[in-house]
Amino acid sequence: MDHPNVVVLFGATGDLARRKLLPGLLRLFEARLIPDVRVIGTSLEELSPAEFDTFAREACAEFHGAVDDTRWSAFSERLHYVATSQGPQALAELVERCEAELGEPADVRRLHYLSVPPKAALDVIHQLDEAGLVERSRVVMEKPFGTDLASAKSLNRKVHEVFAEDQVFRIDHFLGKEAAQNILAFRFANGLFEPIWNRNFIDHVQIDVPETLGLEGRTAFYESTGAYRDMVVTHLMQVLAFMAMEPPTSLDPDPISDEKLKVFRSMRPIEPHNVVRGQYSGYRGKEVVADDSDTETFVALKVEIDNWRWAGVPFFLRTGKKLAEGARIISIAFKEPPLSMFPAGSNVGTQGPDHLTFDLADQSKMSLSFYGKRPGPGMKLEKLSMQFATADTHGSGSVLEAYERLIHDAMRGDHTLFTTADGIEALWEKSEELIRNPSPVRSYSPGSWGPNAIHQMIAPHAWRLPFERTWRDTNTTVVEK
């Protein structure tokens, strides 16, 4: 970090700030990644600075670990609060005071984090404009970025009336995960895998993000979005772009953004018959949900990329609430070779094709499954695996949580892991047919894997989840099926 920062956290008393942002800022500060920083919280809550300090400390203790007086005092000195009701001028005066504490104000950068509902984002943008806090600023915006092509274009246009595109950081915490970035390293740094990353060797790809949680307390938000807008256009498509992009000329932000945009533009329009929408039983009739609500809490779809590398290789995406397991899995199925040389009863091919699996947990994991000969007489084969886990490396303690990494990147002005206006608009353009004519919503039972129609959609392939997969512990061998 080559300059000090003032972070203005809008929605500072909200759930995201409590669980992720405040603990993340504390960890970055304690790791000396942001040594010269002031954090200003602002929200609708009428809190004194002392009350906000207590709120922040309790949040950090709950989600970061015990915080004693000595540890907290250094961060607390850098923590401030102003209620939104005090107006833009009060915020501007507090920012100026913090900048003066950090040295020459012209050398200080401002990071405005909009942890607010989407409908309030433009109000905050205009508040920043009115307060004169646009210069030397970067603004972080949470998803969703519009609800269709027209609204996305309108939102981008209005944001650009105040902030230039290079000042805007549209955050997707999936791309902040160590495992997501490891995809780039794995693909482009290894002569073993880069040559086979195409339609000649890969049969299909699955990106599977099931969740066990329901929507209690979030139904009002979900009624205006649904699983496709909330998860697919943002998280899953961004991960797909990392999987499918061509090699960038460098790992700088602009070349990576250019290659991701090419993937989105190469996608065929999302057709309703390639989409299964579901809604878990018990969702309707609660809180603000109508008895005939058509909002999907589950979506599975087939994505086709019409370019030289991926023509004919389907990408299957699935996500939903109240499903059987919570996971974040990318599974790449390789094409099978001719197997006629193996005798009957050898088990070859009986447990599906070889797979390369990425687990997008904070401590990333990878597994390569393959057939090997079972020890003993005869030619009996079984499915084996080679595994890697970040937790097993010497650098595992340096892994940043997704929001921590993205906040740090935004402070440095690094757009690599953020979404561009062109990228978002391209995805909404590909989604227009589905939004105009959505497939019917099918009911599914909580604790299942979604509506039964997902199996017809993926046929003749099969969903990789659920499957027997145990990540290897020390001194333990494992068989993956």
N, C-alpha and C positions, 0 to 999 in steps of 0.2 A: 504494500500500500504506500504510494508515493505522495499522498496528500491526506489531510485530516477530513473527517466527515461529520456532518450533522444529519442524523436519521430522524425523519418525522414519521411517526407511526400512527396513521389514521385507523380508527377502530381499535385503539390500544387496549380496550377492556373486553374485546370480543374473544371468542373461543380459539380462533387461529392464533391470535397474539399470545394468549395464555399458554397454549399447548406447544407452539412452535417458535414464534418470532422472538418473544422475550427470552426464553431459555437459549435460543440460538444465538442471540446477540451477546448474552453473557458468556457463552462458550467461546465465541469468536474473540471476545475481549480477553478472556483468561488465556487463550492460546496465543495472544499477542498478534493476532492477525489484523485487528483493528484497534491499535493502541490509542490513537488520537481520535476519539469519537465522543459525540454527545447524542443522547437519545431523547427525543421529545415525544411523549405520548399525547394523543388528543382523541377525544371521543365525546359522545353525548352525555356521558356520566359526569355529574358535578362533583368531582373529587378534588381534594387538596393535593399538592405535591406529596405530602407525607402519606396520604391515603393511597395514592398511586404507587408510591414506593413499597408500601406493605403488600399491595395487590401483586406487584411484579415479583417481589421476593417469594411470596407464597406460590406463585406460578412456577418460578424457577426451581423451588424446592420440590414441588410435586413432579415436574417433568424433566428436571436436570439432575436432581440429587440434593442431598442436604447442603445447605448454604450457611456457613457460620458467619459471625459478625465480621471477622477479618476479611473473608472473601467478599462479602457483600459490600462492605464500605467503599472499596475502590470503584466498583461499578455504580453504586448508589450515588456517588458524587457526580456522575455523568448523566443521571436520570432526571428528567423534568416532565412536567405535565401542564397542559392548558386545556380547559374545556372548550368544545366547539362553539358553545353559546357565547363565548367572549369575543368571537369574531375574528376575521382575517388579520386585522391590525395587531391584535394581541399575540397571535401566532408569529407574525413577522417580527415583532419586537423581541420575542423569546429566541427566535432563530438568530437574529442579529447579535444578541447578547452571548449566545453560545459560540457563534463564530468568532467573536472578539476574544473569548477565552482560549480559542484554539490557535490564535496567531493572526496573521494578516488575512482579513476576510476574503480577499480575492483568491487566496490559495485554498480555500475550504470548498469542498463539494457537498451538495445536498442530495440526500436520497429520500424520496417521499414514497412510503410503502402504503398502498391503498388496500388495507385489509377491511374492506367495506362491501356491502352487497352490490351487485352489478349496477342496479338502478341508481345507486348513490355515487358511482364513480365519476360521472361527468360533473356533478355538483362539487366534488372535491377538486377536480381539475380547474374549475372556474374559481374556486376559493383560492387556490394557489396562485392563479393569475392575478386575482384582485389583491392578494397580499404581496405581490411582487417577488414571488419565490420561484420563478421559472428559470432565471439565469443560473448557470452553474449547477443545474439540477438534473437528476434522473428520477423517473417515476416508474414504480413497479406496480403492475396491474394484475389482479387475480382473474381467473376464468369465471364464467364463460365470456368469450369475446364476441358478443352478439348471439343471436339465436337463429339467424339465417343470413343469406348473402346481403340482402338489403340493409339489415340492422348492423351487420359487421362493417359494411362500407360507411354507413352513417356514423357509427362510433369512431372508426378510424379518422374520418374527415373532421369530426368535432375535436378529437384529441389533438390532431395535427394543427388545428387553429391556435393551440396554445404551446404544445411541445413538438419539436422536430422528431422524426422517426428514430434518429440515433439516441434520443433521450428516453425512449419508451422501452420498457422491459416487461413483456407479457410472460408471466411466470407459469411454468409447468413443472411441478416438483418431481414428476417422474424422471425428467431429464437431469435432475440434480443428483440422482442416485449414482453411487459409484459403479454399480453394475451396468447402467445405461451407457456410461462413458467407456466402460471396459469393452463394450461391443465394438467401438471404433478401434481400440487397440488390438483386440482379438482379430478383427477382420483385416486390417491394413498393415499390421506389423509382422504377420506370420505367413511365410511362404507355403506352409502346409494348407492353410484354409483360404487364402485370398483367391487362388486360381479356381477353386470349386464353388465359389459363392455366386452361383448363377443357375439358370434353368437346366443346364446340362447335367447337373449333379443333385440339385435340390428338388424334391417332389412337392412339398408344401410347407407352409409355415403357420404356426399357431401363436397368437398373443392372447393370453388368458389371464384375466384379472378378476376373479370372483371375490366377493366380500360376504362375510357372515353377518355384518351389521344391517339393521333395517334403516328406516328413515324417520324414526321417532324424533320430533322436534325440527325436522328439516323438510316436512312435506310441502310447506308453502313455497320454498325455493324449488323443490323438485317438480311441482306442478307446472312451473314455467320453463322447465328445462327438460327433464327426463334423462335417462341413461345415455342416450346417443349424444345429446348436446353436452352433457356434463362430463362424460368420460371418453367417448370415442373421438370426437373432433379435437379434443384437447390431448389427453394422455396417450391413448392407444395409437392414434395416427402419428404422433411425434416419435414414439418408439419404433413404429413401422418405418418411418423415414430413416432412422439410424440403421435399421436392418437392410434397407433396400437401396440407399444412396450410392452413387458412383464415388470413386475416390476423389476427395477434394484436392485442389492444388496445394493446400496447406491446411493446418488445423486452426487457422485464424477464423474469426466469426463469419466474415463475408463469404469465403469459399464454402464453408459448411452450410450456411443458410441458402446459398445458391443451389447446392446439390439437393438439399431437402425440398426446395421449391420445385425442382425438376421432377422429383418423385411424385409430388402432389399433382402436378400438371399432367403426368403420364398415367395417372389412375383413370380407369374407366368410371363413368358416373355410377354412383351407388344405386342399384336398381332394387325396388321393393321386394321382388321375388327372391333376392339374395339376402334378405334380412329377416330375422326372427325377433319379434318384440314380445316381451313378457311382462307380467305384473304379478307379484306374489299375492297369494290369498290373504285377505285381511288388510290390504292397503287402502281399499276404498272405504268411504264413509267415516273416516277418522280425521279429526282436526279440520283442515280446510279442503279435504278431498271429497269430491262429489261421488255419489253412488254409481255414476256411469263414467267415471274418469277413464280417459284413454292414455294416460301417461304411463310410459314403460319404465319399470324398475330393473329391467333386464334387456340386453340386446346382444345378439350374435349376428355376424355378417361375414360375407365373402367379399374380399377386395381383390381386384385384378389390376395389375400394373402393366400397361401396354407399351413396353419398351424392349430393347434387344435382350437385356439381362434377365428379365422376369416374365416374358411372354409365356403364358400357359401355366405359371406357378401360382396357385391360389394362396392368398393370405387369409386365414380365418381368425376373426377377432371375437372375443366374448367377455362380457362383464355384467355384473348384476348384484343386487342386494339380497340378503338373506339366502345365500347359497350354502352348499354343503361345507365348503372350506374357504379360507381366506388365503390367497396366493397371488403372486405376480410372476408369471412364468412365460418365457419365450421358448418355443420348442420348434426346432428345425428338423424335418424328416428328410433324410437322404434317399435318393432313388436306390432300389435294390438291384444288385447284379443278377445275371442268370444263375439259377440255383440247381439246375438239373443234374449237376455232377454229384450232389449229396444224396446218399441213400435214403429211402423211406424210413421214417422214424428217427431221423437225425435231429429233429426239432428246428432245423434251419427255417427261418422266415415265420415261425409260428408265433413269435412275440413281437411282430411288427418290424418296421424298418429301423435302421440305425438312427439315433437322434442326438443332436447337440442341444442341450438345455441350459438356458440362462435363468437363474433365480434373481429377480430384481429386489431382493431384500437389501437393507442398509449395508449389511456385510455380504457382499455379492458372492455368488456361487455359480459354478459351471459344471456340467457333467456331459461326458461323451459316452454314449452307450453303443455296444457292438456285440456281435456274436463271437464266442470263443469256444474252443473245445473243452468239454468237461474231462477232468483227469480220469484215466481208467481205460479199459479196453473199448474198442469200437469207436465210431465217429458220432458221439453225442454232443450237441452244441447247447450252450446256454447264454443268456444275455448278461453281459458284464458291463462295468463302467469304470471310467477314469474320472476323477473329480478334483476340483480345485475350489478352495474357499478362501476369501480374503482374510478371514479370522485366523488362518493358519500361517500367515505371513508376518514378517517382523514389523511391517508398516500398518498393521490392523488398527492400532491405537490412533492413527492419524486420520481415519475415515471421518469425514464430515457428514452430518445429517443433511438431507437434500436441501432444506430451506437454508441451512447455514452456508452451504456452498453457493447457492444462488444469490443470497444477500451479499456475500463476499464478492462474487463475480459482478453484480450490479454496481457495487461501490467502485470497482476497478474499471467499469465501463465495458466489460467483456460480454458480448451478445451471443456467444457460442451456443449456450444452452437455453436460449430464449426464442420465442416465436415472433416472426415478422408479420407485418400487416399483409403483405402479399401472400404469405403462407396460409394465414387464416382465411383470407378471402378465397384462395384457391380451393381449400377444403370445403367451404360453404358452397362454392359453385358446384363441386362434385356431388354435394348432398341435396341439391335442389329437388331432384325428382323424388327422392325419398320423403322429403319434408312436404312436398305438395300432395303426395299420394302414399302415405305411410302404410306399411303392412299391418294386418290386424294384431291387436294385443291378445296374447294367449295367457291363460292363468297357469301358475306353477305353485307348487307347495313349498313353503319355507323349509330350508334344509335340503332341498334337492339341487340338481344342476341346471334347472331351467326347464322350459317347455320341451316336450318330446320332439317337437319339430326340428330341433337343432341337429338331430341325428340324420334326418333326411337331407338337411341342407349341406352337411359336410360329407355325405356319402359320395364315393366309396371309401373315404377315409374315416377315421374315428377320432374323437376328442382325446387328447393325451391325458387330461384330468377327468376323472380321478385315475391315478395309477400308483403302483407300489414304488415309492421312491424314498429311500432313507439316506439322508446325507451322512457321510462317513464320519465317525468319531475317531479319536486317536486309538490306534491298535485295534481297529475294527474293520473288517472287510464287509462289503455290501454287494448285493446283486440287484441290479436295476432291471425292471421288466417294462 
